[in-house]
Amino acid sequence: MTLFVALACVPVVLIGAALAVVPWVVPPTECFTITIPRSAVHAPSVVRYRRGYAAVMLVVTLACVVGGAVSLLVAGASSLPAVILAGSFVPILASVALMLVLRRRVRALKLDRGWSARQDVRMASVVEDAPQPLPSWTNLLYLPAILGLAAFGAINYGRFPDMLPMHAGLDGIVDSWEPKSPHAVFFPVMLAAVTAAVMACSSMVIVRSRRPVDPAAPSVSAYAYGAFARAESVTLLVCGLALTLFEGMGFYLALLGVISLGDAGALTVVLAVAIVVAQVVIAIYYGQGGSRLARRMGAELGMTTAPDMPSDAEDARWKGGILYWNPDDPSVFVPKRFGVGWTVNLARPAGALLIALLIVVMLTSLALAWSAQG
């Protein structure tokens, strides 16, 4: 019981820690989605805002962990869904709210100090030996994983019990059963297909995203971004294949009595923890868009004749620092302004359509899981 509670709280700790370090993994000249000069990166006010954000996020995370652990120990398995939802979304919502507050303060500071770009400097760089994300065809690897899972379920269908265990409490005792049927037996295959579709779409985002270039060091920043994108695409594929195959396989092994249903659930938790850990490692090592790697690689960063603030036109294109809207940008996918990863250009019809499709896929996944629980 205590071990399971600890495992359930680990993802919350990792998510909170990942959110707390965001100000240090984004490019240093993007302070809470507002562009600032390179000369102001270590200004006392800027440093204070970043440290204050991290401190608040750590307090919020600690509160979620303590509250979740108490709920699980007192109320038992019945509180697990609420603990998972709170532990996942409360830190994220707190991060967004705090970012918006600090965004306003940094914008006011920028106006007060007169920080503005004197010109709009943009640059493109072609680095022939720059790392590239995995090609789209690698997503075909999901097909054998899904087909293998389906084949395993079909071959062992007759060996599965007439009443299938569908849910176990924190004590490992099964508290929900479902009569054996094709729908109940093969729902892990359907979920695996949904997972593979989401991962494949995410891979496509990385491949087709706009590649930012720092005018102060175009070659270094282009190489660093390529390394970051490749690391993200490799991690995405490995984690996606693990989720697609092993999550469903754990359920089947539980039906065969090889492991308990509780062990299968613990396997899912371990996979989730591994994915979050991988993302935290990438964020700390590479930085958003490879910004941290670029700073380590190039002494030329900040030591060229490039302007102190090449451009601040992006500030107006990010609505609330989260939503990107730029009809003049042909790119559908762009790196996030705050956080690690990519988002869509909502001014492009394809971007809005993809968001809608992602919502449909997520709702479909939840519906499948809900129906499988009876």
N, C-alpha and C positions, 0 to 999 in steps of 0.2 A: 504493500500500500504506500509506504513512505517513498520507496524507490520510484513507483509510478508517478507520484506527485512531483518528485524532483525532476523526472524526465519531462513531465508536462510543463514545468516551469522553465526548463532550459531554453526552448524556442523564444519565450517571452523575454528572457534576459538578453539573448542574442539580438533579437529585433530591436529592443530598446538601446542596446550598445551600438548597433549599426546606425540607428537614427541619431544618437548623441554625437557621433564623430563626423556627421555629414559636413559641417562647416569646414573641416580639414581635408576632406577628400574631393570637394569640388575645386575648380580652378580658383586660386587665391584672389583673383580680381573680380570674382563673382561673390559678393557678400550678401547672402540672403536674397539672391536673384537680382541684386542691383550691381551694376558695373562700377568699380572703383579703380582709381589709378594704382599702378604697381607701387608707387611711392607711399601709398596709404595703407598697404596691406597690414603693416604692423602698427598702425596708429592706435593709441590707447583705447579710444572709443570702439574701434572695430574689434580689437582683441577682447574687450569687455563683453561685447554683444555675443561673440562666439562662445566664450566661456560660460556666460549666463545661460545661453541656450542649452549647452551640454549639461550643466548642473540641473536645470529644470527637467530635462529629459531623463536623467538618471533617477531623480526623485519619483517621477511618474512611473518609470519602469519598476522601481522598488515597490511602490504602492501596488502595482498590478500583480507582482510576484507574491507579495505577502497576502493580498486579498484573495488571489487565486488558490494559494496553498491552504489558507484557512477554510475557504469554501469547499475544497475537495476533501479535506480532513473531517469537516463537520457534516456536510450534506452528502458526501460520497459521489458516486458516479453520476447522479442526476444533475449535478452542477457542472459537469465537464463541458457541455456545449457552451454554457454561458462563460466559463473560465477561458475557453479557447477564443471565443469571440472578443471578450474584453481584453485579453492579453494581446490579441492581434491588432485590434482596431483602436483601442484607447491610446497607445503610444503613437500610432500613426496620426490620429486626429489631433493629439496634443502637439505633435511636431508641425503639422500644417498650421494650426492656430498660432503657435509661437513664431513660426517663420513669417506669417503675415504681419504680426505685431512688429517684429524686428525689421522686416522689409520697409515698413513705414518710417521707422527710426533711421535706418541707413539712408533712405531717400532724403529725409529731412537733413541729415548730416551732410549728404552730398551737395544739396542746395546751399547749405550754410557755408561750406568750405569752398564752394565754387568749383567743384570737380566736374569737368565736362570735357568731352572730346572736341578738340579743335578741328578735326577732320575725320572722315570715315575711311580708315585704312583697312582694306581687305586683301587677302592673298591666298593663292592656291599653290599647292605643292604636290609634286609627283615624285614619290620615292619608290624606285623600282623594287628594292629589296624589303619594303615595309611588310610586316606580317599582315595576313588577310584572314578574315573570319572563315570558318568552314563553309564550303560550297553548299548550295541548297540540296544537292542530291544526297547528302549525308542523312537527310531526314527520312530517306527510304529505309534506314535501319530500324525505324519503328515498326515497319510492316512485319518482319520476321518475329519481333517481340510479341506483337498483338496476335499473330497467327499461331505462334507457339503456345501462348496462354490459352487461346481458344481450343487448340488441339488437346492440350492437357486436360482441360475441363471436359471435352467430349469423350476422350478415352476413359476417363475415370468417372463418368457420369453414373454408371451403374454401381460404383463403389461408394458413392456419397450416401449418407443416411437419408431416410425419408423425411426427417425433420432437420432442417439446417440451422445451426447456431448462427445468429446474425449480430448479436451484441453481447458483450461481457462487461460486468462492472469492474471497478478498480480492484476488487478482491479476486478477479479471475473467474467468477461464477457467471455462467451464461444466463441472461435474463430476457432474451428475446429469441424466438424461434420462427421459422418460416417453412411451410411445406415445400418439399423439393419440386422445382419446376424449371423449365428452361430459362425463364426470366430471372429467377433467383440465383441459379447456378452461373449464368453467363453475364450477370450484371458487372463483375469485375472487368470482363472483356470490353463492355460498353464504356465503362469509366476509363479504361486504358486507352481506348480510341479517342475519347474526348481529351485526355491528357496529352496524347501524341499530337493531336491537332493544335492545341494551344502552344505546345513547345515548338512545333514546326512553324507556326505563324510568328512566334517570338524570334526564331532563327532568321526568318525572312526579314524581320525588322532590322536586325543587326547588319545583314548583308546589304540592304538597300538604304541604310541611313546616310544622311549628310555627314561628311567628315570634316570636323572643324579644324582650322589651322591657326596657330598663333603667329601673328606677323613678326613677333620678336624672335622666333626660332621656327620657321616653317618646316624644315626637314626633321628636326627633333620632335616637334609636336605631332607631325604626320606619322612618324614611326611609332611614337608612344601610343597614339590613338589606335593604330593597327594592332599593336600588341595587346592593348586592352580589349578590343573587339574580338580578337582571336581567343583570348582567355575566357571571355564571357560565352562565346559560341561553343567552345569545347566543354565548359562546365555545364552549359544548358543541355547539350546532347547527352552527356554522361548521366546527369541527374534525371533527365527526362526518360532515358532508357531504364534507369533504376526504378523510377516510379511506375512506369508502364508495366514492367515485368514483375518486380518483386512484391509490390503491394497486392496485386491479384494472386500471385503465387502463394503468398502467406495465407490468404483466405482459403485457398484450395488445400494447402497442407493442414490447415486446421480442420477442414471437413474430413480429411483422411485420418485424423488423429495423430499426425506426426508431431504437431505442435499444438498448443492451446490457442484459442481465439484471442486471449489476452496477449500471448506472445506475438501473434500476428499484428495486433494493435501496437505493441511496443516497437515492432519492426518499422511500422509506418512513422512513428514518432522519431525513431533514430534516423530514418531517411530525411524527414523534415529538418531535423537538427543539422544533418550533414549538409543539406542544401543551403541553409542559412549561414553556416560556418564558411562554406565555400564563397558565398557572396561577400561576407565580411572580409575574408582574406583578400579577395580581388579588389575590394574597395580600398583597403588600407595599403596594399602593395602598389596598385596601378593608379588609384584615384579615378574620379569620374572623367571619362574620355582620355585616360592616360596622363592626367595632369601631374600626379605625384611622380610617376615614372619620368616624365619629361623634365621635371625640375632636377631629378637625380642625374639624368643623362647629360644635360646640356648646361655648361657654364655660360653658353651664349644667351640663355633665357634672361631677359632683363638687362643684358649687357650689349645690346645693339643700339642702333640709331632709331629704332622703332619708337613711336610716341609713347609717353607714359600711359595714355589711355587711347589706344587705336580707334575704338568706336564704343559708343554706348547706345546705339540704335536698338539693340536687342531688348533693352529695358521696357520699351513700349509694346513690344511684340509678345511679351509674356504676361498674360492676364493673371494677376494675383501670383505671379511667379511660377505657376503650375501649368496653365493652359497656353499653348503656343498658337498664335493666330497671325499668319503672315501670308496674304494672298500673293505677294510678289516672290515668295520662295517656292520653287517647283518641288522641293523635297517634301515627301509625305512623312518621313520619319526623321527625327532630330534627337540629339542627346538632351537629356533632361537638364534643366537649369539648376534644380535643387534636388539632390539625391543621386543615385547611381542607376544608370540604365538609359532607356530611350522612351520617347513619347511621340505623339503624332501631331502633325500640323493640321489643326481643325479647320483651317481655311481651305484646305484641299478636300474635295468631295470624297476621295478615297480614304482619307484619314477619318472623317466622320463615320463613313460606312464601316470601317474596321472596328471602331469603338463599339458600334451597335452590334456587330457580329460577335465581338468578344463578350459582351454582356449576355447575348443569347446563349453562347457556349457555356458560360459560367452558370446560368440559370438551368440549362439542360443538365449539367453535371450534378447540381444540387437536387434536381427533380429525380434523377436516376438513383442517387444515394437515398433520398427520402422514400421512394417507392420500394427500394430493396429492403428497407427497414419495416415494410408492411404498413 
